[in-house]
């Protein structure tokens, strides 16, 4: 019996089994997240942006008319409120403009889009930059995607509110795909793939140049950095980047200098910082959020990936030079995520904007772990030492079992597991029935407003699962949220009054 237990404990699962296990965990985590979308309900910014397309569809119910409405929204917002034309354009295309019961498609798209974007960026870095094998790429991509999706700063504003999610998570996912395209163009691809990538990066640059200012700024910085790196390394393929980088920088300039930004700035005139002050405070905020964005669970995940990193880095031909410089550049890039909000509003940002800052931080954590391990292994090879056993045969089963127990312990000590782990929160609110009860109350409220006339009175929600309920209407008909829903349904006013 002792020998059998020893064999099980010391058994080293094959690389394909590890990859399959990580992909399975990712799929398992997505199930409650995707199911939760069926209970989502719009909030007032959804109505505010969607009304543009809705009015155009009332004239002609067609895709062409919807796109005309979206362009009109983007142009109006650019002149009147904000330069982020991509956000305005896609926000106005909230799926409920076609039919209200299709709202869930927006949150569904955001979850899958972010997962795909992180997965592909990780895949490109592992396969095209490090030239690692497919199994290593699958393992790393699955774990990085799982980490980003599961530990999103706030799933409420990132996944389950279309406008809040599309403005930040959706735009940042597009940026990650653009970054992957740029990197793949530099590392090499066939003629057809190269042509498609050039077209993709051109289109994505138009979007990212007009995205939220965190994503837009990081896109401009990365574009300039990759262009400079390509020139420094005398990589002839850098010319494939020039068109999209130029488009990105021009579009970002047009977004930053939009007339609407001056009008919006009047609302924050007493809070905004000067440019230099905002840049300096970005590093302060960067240090302040490091612990919150990392936590023990992220540290455990990084340790879990060490065997996979050893396997793909032991024989990597990539030159891991200047790891300290890469670390410094990574922190500076991460800190840029705080600069726009500090400059415009004087604070680090709301939950929806902090989502994308944390995504950048997490990806850079994995990147720097891989880079430093590659540097150390390269130094080890230079001393002509034999390959690491982890690289040759992988980690024993006991390692994965131990890490699983460590993660369970960390989870048990978490003070807010429902908010920290998105899949756990989604599972809880689905299986307690609160999500379903909230959605039924939302449908009843919509029916009340539709059947009413003039000023319509509705009751407050009794069930308010945090992921789904972003706010509540008030008894003030002039409240923005109240006015937005009243205008959407063509009523004079909508007020929310509790039972006496």
HELIX and SHEET records of a PDB file:
HELIX    1   1 UNK A    2  UNK A   10  1                                   9    
HELIX    2   2 UNK A   15  UNK A   36  1                                  22    
HELIX    3   3 UNK A   37  UNK A   39  5                                   3    
HELIX    4   4 UNK A   44  UNK A   59  1                                  16    
HELIX    5   5 UNK A   63  UNK A   80  1                                  18    
HELIX    6   6 UNK A   85  UNK A   92  1                                   8    
HELIX    7   7 UNK A   95  UNK A   97  5                                   3    
HELIX    8   8 UNK A  100  UNK A  102  5                                   3    
HELIX    9   9 UNK A  104  UNK A  124  1                                  21    
HELIX   10  10 UNK A  125  UNK A  129  3                                   5    
HELIX   11  11 UNK A  134  UNK A  150  1                                  17    
HELIX   12  12 UNK A  155  UNK A  158  1                                   4    
HELIX   13  13 UNK A  162  UNK A  165  1                                   4    
HELIX   14  14 UNK A  166  UNK A  170  3                                   5    
HELIX   15  15 UNK A  171  UNK A  187  1                                  17    
HELIX   16  16 UNK A  191  UNK A  209  1                                  19    
HELIX   17  17 UNK A  213  UNK A  232  1                                  20    
HELIX   18  18 UNK A  236  UNK A  238  5                                   3    
HELIX   19  19 UNK A  239  UNK A  256  1                                  18    
HELIX   20  20 UNK A  259  UNK A  265  1                                   7    
HELIX   21  21 UNK A  266  UNK A  268  5                                   3    
HELIX   22  22 UNK A  275  UNK A  304  1                                  30    
HELIX   23  23 UNK A  306  UNK A  313  1                                   8    
HELIX   24  24 UNK A  323  UNK A  345  1                                  23    
HELIX   25  25 UNK A  351  UNK A  382  1                                  32    
HELIX   26  26 UNK A  389  UNK A  393  1                                   5    
HELIX   27  27 UNK A  397  UNK A  412  1                                  16    
HELIX   28  28 UNK A  417  UNK A  420  1                                   4    
HELIX   29  29 UNK A  422  UNK A  431  1                                  10    
HELIX   30  30 UNK A  434  UNK A  451  1                                  18    
HELIX   31  31 UNK A  480  UNK A  489  1                                  10    
SHEET    1   A 2 UNK A 455  UNK A 458  0                                        
SHEET    2   A 2 UNK A 493  UNK A 496  1                                        
END                                                                             
